[in-house]
Amino acid sequence: MKKTTPTMKDVAKEAGVALGTVSKVINGIPVGENYKIKVEAAIEKLNYQVNTYARGLKTAKTETITLIIPSLNLPFYASFAYEVEQQVYAHGRKLILCCSNGIPEKELDYLLLASQSKTDGIIALTYSDISNQVPDHIPLIAFDRQFENHQISRIASDNYEGGTLAIQKLLEFGCKSPVFIGFHSSFPGEADKRFDGYMEACRKNQIKPVYLYSPDSEDCHDSIYNFIKEHENKDTHTLNFDGIFANTDFHACIAIHVLNELGYSVPIDVQVIGFDGTKKFYPSEEYIVSTIKQPLPELAKKCVDMLLDEDNYPIPTLTLLPVTYEFGGTTIG
């Protein structure tokens, strides 16, 4: 005979209690200790599994948090997802992970799915303004992005301070002419302030700013190659810059690859600092480049804590966490 999945009625029968008593135990409502012991023993014996979705239809709580990120291809996004999952699980909840690939229509599809599933909250790192697409009863935390709806809590690293810190370090290590290389989304975000930090550091140190700062594209390698070639003295095979602050570790790696292609040595000829804090591999503590490190565990914890703080949500402010410089072999110190 085909074995059927045990139900709450089966648990009640096995425990010799009323169905309502089983429901109370499952939902954490106090009952007599003797009843609780009987119900828990029956649940274990029958291997009864709570239907989280069905329970959510009744309680408006599914004990799930939805995370929307652009991609899992880049280490930063994957690491952020890992840290968020750790925090969500620590709160006794489960994570629903959605990768949008930066496609607005895909983000909206995931938002619809999350809304229908009655997720308990959404953490979003998106490339579009989804603030008006999320139902009012679902808490939303925006990581790094700026939305028109200013009632949304926003969390990010201190990108502006990171930009100034990167130039400060390059100057400290002997660079005279640091340049900026980066690409930006058409949607505003806190990461844009890395470039602002670079510009302010140049102004403060009386350095002429030189930069490649273009919209996101799939040919960033060619763009970086052309930028470096434009600032190369072909007669002496030298560059008119000696340091690079890249908008991300990913772009820093591309810049290093191009420099090596052209016969330049890092960090001898050019020192390079990225942004994010990408490590070589887990559990290595080595970084792929010298970098301005975002505090991912702390950022993830802040996102989850604020999302689940029902007494204070929403806090319509921007919360910034500090960044640090980490050596990764592409600078002299």
C-alpha positions as CSV (number, residue, x, y, z in Angstrom):
1,M,0.0,0.0,0.0
2,K,1.1,3.5,-0.8
3,K,2.3,5.4,2.3
4,T,0.6,8.7,2.8
5,T,2.1,11.8,4.4
6,P,1.0,12.2,8.0
7,T,-1.4,15.0,8.8
8,M,-2.2,17.0,12.0
9,K,-5.2,14.7,12.5
10,D,-2.8,11.7,12.5
11,V,-0.6,13.5,15.1
12,A,-3.7,14.2,17.3
13,K,-4.9,10.6,17.1
14,E,-1.4,9.3,17.9
15,A,-1.0,11.7,20.8
16,G,-4.5,11.2,22.1
17,V,-5.3,14.9,22.2
18,A,-7.5,17.3,20.4
19,L,-6.6,18.7,17.0
20,G,-6.5,22.2,18.4
21,T,-3.9,21.1,20.9
22,V,-1.6,19.9,18.1
23,S,-2.1,23.2,16.3
24,K,-1.1,25.2,19.5
25,V,2.1,23.1,20.0
26,I,3.1,23.6,16.3
27,N,2.5,27.3,16.5
28,G,4.3,27.8,19.8
29,I,1.2,28.6,21.8
30,P,1.5,27.4,25.4
31,V,-0.3,24.2,26.5
32,G,0.1,21.9,29.4
33,E,3.5,20.3,29.6
34,N,2.1,16.8,29.5
35,Y,0.1,17.6,26.3
36,K,3.2,19.2,24.7
37,I,5.3,16.1,25.4
38,K,2.7,13.8,23.9
39,V,2.3,15.9,20.8
40,E,6.1,16.2,20.2
41,A,6.5,12.5,20.7
42,A,3.8,11.8,18.1
43,I,5.3,14.3,15.7
44,E,8.7,12.5,16.0
45,K,7.2,9.0,15.7
46,L,5.2,9.9,12.6
47,N,7.9,12.1,11.1
48,Y,5.3,14.8,10.6
49,Q,6.5,17.8,8.6
50,V,4.9,21.2,9.2
51,N,3.6,22.7,5.9
52,T,5.1,26.2,6.2
53,Y,3.2,27.6,3.2
54,A,-0.2,26.4,4.4
55,R,0.5,27.7,7.9
56,G,1.5,31.0,6.3
57,L,-1.9,31.3,4.6
58,K,-3.6,31.3,8.1
59,T,-1.0,33.3,10.1
60,A,0.2,35.7,7.4
61,K,3.7,34.5,8.4
62,T,5.8,32.0,6.4
63,E,9.0,32.3,8.4
64,T,10.8,33.1,5.1
65,I,12.9,36.1,4.0
66,T,13.4,36.8,0.3
67,L,16.7,38.1,-1.0
68,I,16.9,39.6,-4.5
69,I,20.4,40.1,-6.0
70,P,21.6,40.8,-9.5
71,S,23.8,37.7,-9.9
72,L,25.7,34.8,-8.3
73,N,28.5,35.0,-10.9
74,L,30.4,37.7,-9.0
75,P,32.0,36.7,-5.7
76,F,30.6,39.8,-3.9
77,Y,27.0,39.0,-4.5
78,A,27.5,35.3,-3.7
79,S,29.3,36.2,-0.4
80,F,26.5,38.7,0.5
81,A,23.9,36.0,-0.2
82,Y,25.8,33.5,2.0
83,E,26.0,36.0,4.9
84,V,22.3,36.9,4.7
85,E,21.4,33.3,4.7
86,Q,23.4,32.7,7.9
87,Q,21.7,35.6,9.6
88,V,18.2,34.6,8.4
89,Y,18.7,31.0,9.7
90,A,20.0,32.3,13.0
91,H,16.6,34.0,13.4
92,G,14.8,30.7,12.8
93,R,13.8,31.5,9.3
94,K,14.6,30.3,5.8
95,L,15.9,32.2,2.8
96,I,14.4,32.4,-0.7
97,L,17.1,33.5,-3.1
98,C,16.2,35.2,-6.4
99,C,18.8,36.2,-9.0
100,S,17.5,38.9,-11.4
101,N,20.5,39.3,-13.7
102,G,19.7,43.0,-13.6
103,I,16.5,42.5,-15.7
104,P,13.7,44.7,-14.3
105,E,11.0,42.4,-15.6
106,K,12.6,39.4,-13.9
107,E,12.8,41.4,-10.6
108,L,9.1,42.1,-10.9
109,D,8.3,38.5,-11.5
110,Y,10.2,37.5,-8.3
111,L,8.5,40.3,-6.4
112,L,5.1,38.9,-7.5
113,L,6.1,35.4,-6.4
114,A,7.4,36.7,-3.0
115,S,4.1,38.7,-2.5
116,Q,2.0,35.7,-3.3
117,S,4.0,33.4,-1.0
118,K,3.5,35.9,1.8
119,T,7.2,36.2,2.5
120,D,7.9,38.0,5.8
121,G,10.3,40.5,4.2
122,I,12.4,41.4,1.3
123,I,16.1,42.4,1.1
124,A,16.8,43.8,-2.4
125,L,19.9,44.7,-4.2
126,T,18.4,45.6,-7.5
127,Y,18.9,47.7,-10.7
128,S,15.5,49.2,-10.8
129,D,13.1,51.1,-8.5
130,I,10.9,48.4,-7.1
131,S,9.7,50.4,-4.1
132,N,6.3,50.9,-5.5
133,Q,5.9,47.3,-6.5
134,V,6.2,45.8,-3.0
135,P,2.9,45.5,-1.1
136,D,2.7,47.8,2.0
137,H,2.4,44.8,4.4
138,I,5.7,43.3,3.3
139,P,8.8,45.0,4.9
140,L,11.6,45.9,2.4
141,I,15.2,46.7,3.0
142,A,17.2,48.2,0.1
143,F,20.9,47.4,0.1
144,D,23.0,50.0,-1.7
145,R,20.2,51.3,-3.9
146,Q,18.3,54.6,-3.8
147,F,14.5,54.5,-4.3
148,E,11.9,57.2,-4.8
149,N,10.0,55.9,-1.8
150,H,11.9,57.4,1.0
151,Q,10.0,55.4,3.6
152,I,12.2,52.5,2.8
153,S,15.2,51.6,5.1
154,R,18.5,51.7,3.2
155,I,21.7,50.1,4.2
156,A,25.2,50.4,2.6
157,S,28.9,50.6,3.1
158,D,30.4,54.1,3.4
159,N,31.3,54.2,-0.3
160,Y,32.4,57.9,-0.2
161,E,34.8,57.3,2.6
162,G,36.0,54.2,0.8
163,G,36.9,56.3,-2.3
164,T,38.8,58.8,-0.3
165,L,40.6,56.0,1.7
166,A,41.7,54.3,-1.5
167,I,43.4,57.5,-2.8
168,Q,44.9,58.2,0.6
169,K,46.5,54.8,0.6
170,L,47.8,55.1,-3.0
171,L,49.4,58.4,-2.1
172,E,50.8,56.9,1.1
173,F,52.4,54.2,-0.9
174,G,54.2,56.7,-3.2
175,C,51.7,57.2,-6.1
176,K,51.7,60.7,-7.6
177,S,49.0,60.3,-10.3
178,P,46.2,57.9,-9.3
179,V,43.4,57.4,-11.8
180,F,39.9,56.0,-11.3
181,I,38.4,53.1,-13.4
182,G,34.8,52.1,-13.0
183,F,31.4,51.5,-14.5
184,H,28.0,52.6,-13.2
185,S,24.4,51.6,-13.4
186,S,21.8,53.9,-15.0
187,F,20.0,53.5,-11.6
188,P,21.4,55.6,-8.8
189,G,23.0,53.8,-5.9
190,E,25.4,54.3,-3.0
191,A,28.3,52.8,-5.0
192,D,28.3,55.9,-7.2
193,K,29.8,57.7,-4.2
194,R,33.1,55.8,-4.7
195,F,33.8,58.1,-7.7
196,D,32.7,61.1,-5.6
197,G,35.2,60.1,-3.0
198,Y,37.9,59.9,-5.6
199,M,37.1,63.3,-7.0
200,E,37.2,64.9,-3.5
201,A,40.5,63.2,-2.7
202,C,42.0,64.7,-5.9
203,R,40.7,68.1,-5.0
204,K,42.0,67.9,-1.5
205,N,45.5,66.8,-2.6
206,Q,45.6,69.1,-5.7
207,I,45.7,66.2,-8.1
208,K,44.3,66.4,-11.6
209,P,41.5,63.8,-11.8
210,V,41.8,61.3,-14.6
211,Y,39.2,58.7,-14.9
212,L,37.2,56.1,-16.9
213,Y,33.6,56.3,-15.6
214,S,31.2,54.9,-18.1
215,P,27.8,53.2,-18.0
216,D,27.8,49.4,-17.4
217,S,28.6,47.4,-20.5
218,E,29.7,43.9,-21.5
219,D,32.9,45.2,-23.1
220,C,34.5,46.6,-20.0
221,H,37.8,44.9,-20.9
222,D,38.0,46.8,-24.2
223,S,37.1,50.1,-22.5
224,I,39.8,49.6,-19.9
225,Y,42.3,48.6,-22.6
226,N,41.5,51.7,-24.6
227,F,41.7,53.9,-21.5
228,I,45.2,52.6,-20.6
229,K,46.4,52.9,-24.1
230,E,45.3,56.5,-24.3
231,H,47.5,57.3,-21.3
232,E,50.5,55.4,-22.5
233,N,53.7,57.1,-23.8
234,K,54.6,54.8,-26.7
235,D,58.1,56.2,-27.2
236,T,59.2,55.4,-23.6
237,H,56.7,52.6,-22.9
238,T,55.5,54.4,-19.7
239,L,52.2,55.5,-18.4
240,N,51.2,58.9,-17.2
241,F,49.7,57.4,-14.1
242,D,51.1,55.1,-11.4
243,G,48.0,54.1,-9.4
244,I,44.5,52.8,-10.1
245,F,41.5,52.9,-7.9
246,A,38.9,50.5,-9.5
247,N,35.2,50.7,-8.7
248,T,35.1,47.0,-7.8
249,D,37.6,44.2,-7.3
250,F,36.3,42.7,-10.6
251,H,37.3,45.8,-12.5
252,A,40.6,45.9,-10.7
253,C,41.4,42.4,-11.9
254,I,40.5,43.3,-15.5
255,A,42.8,46.4,-15.3
256,I,45.6,44.2,-13.9
257,H,45.1,41.7,-16.7
258,V,45.3,44.5,-19.3
259,L,48.4,46.0,-17.7
260,N,50.1,42.6,-17.9
261,E,49.1,42.2,-21.5
262,L,50.8,45.5,-22.3
263,G,54.0,44.6,-20.4
264,Y,53.5,46.5,-17.2
265,S,54.1,45.1,-13.7
266,V,51.8,45.4,-10.8
267,P,52.6,46.8,-8.2
268,I,56.1,47.9,-9.6
269,D,54.8,50.1,-12.4
270,V,51.3,50.6,-11.3
271,Q,49.6,50.0,-7.9
272,V,46.0,48.9,-7.9
273,I,43.3,49.1,-5.3
274,G,39.8,47.6,-5.8
275,F,36.6,47.8,-3.8
276,D,34.6,45.0,-2.1
277,G,37.0,42.8,-0.3
278,T,36.9,39.7,-2.5
279,K,39.0,36.7,-1.1
280,K,40.8,34.2,-3.3
281,F,38.9,31.2,-2.1
282,Y,37.2,29.9,1.1
283,P,38.5,29.7,3.8
284,S,41.6,31.7,2.6
285,E,42.1,35.0,4.2
286,E,44.0,36.3,1.2
287,Y,42.4,38.9,-1.0
288,I,42.5,38.8,-4.8
289,V,43.7,42.4,-5.0
290,S,44.5,45.2,-2.5
291,T,41.0,46.4,-1.7
292,I,38.6,48.6,0.2
293,K,36.7,45.9,2.1
294,Q,33.0,46.1,2.7
295,P,32.0,44.5,6.1
296,L,29.7,41.8,4.6
297,P,28.8,39.9,7.8
298,E,27.9,43.2,9.6
299,L,25.9,44.5,6.5
300,A,24.0,41.2,6.3
301,K,23.2,41.2,10.0
302,K,22.1,44.9,9.9
303,C,19.7,44.1,7.0
304,V,18.1,41.1,8.7
305,D,17.9,42.7,12.1
306,M,16.2,45.9,10.8
307,L,13.9,43.9,8.6
308,L,12.6,41.8,11.5
309,D,12.4,44.7,14.0
310,E,8.7,45.1,13.7
311,D,8.6,47.8,16.5
312,N,10.9,50.2,14.5
313,Y,10.3,49.3,10.9
314,P,10.4,51.2,8.6
315,I,13.2,53.6,9.5
316,P,13.3,55.9,6.4
317,T,17.0,56.6,6.7
318,L,20.3,55.5,5.2
319,T,22.5,53.5,7.5
320,L,26.2,53.4,6.5
321,L,28.8,50.9,7.9
322,P,32.5,51.7,7.8
323,V,35.0,50.2,5.3
324,T,38.7,49.2,5.8
325,Y,41.7,48.9,3.6
326,E,43.1,45.3,3.1
327,F,46.4,44.4,1.5
328,G,46.1,42.0,-1.5
329,G,49.5,42.1,-3.2
330,T,48.7,44.7,-5.8
331,T,50.2,47.6,-3.7
332,I,53.5,47.9,-2.0
333,G,51.9,48.0,1.4
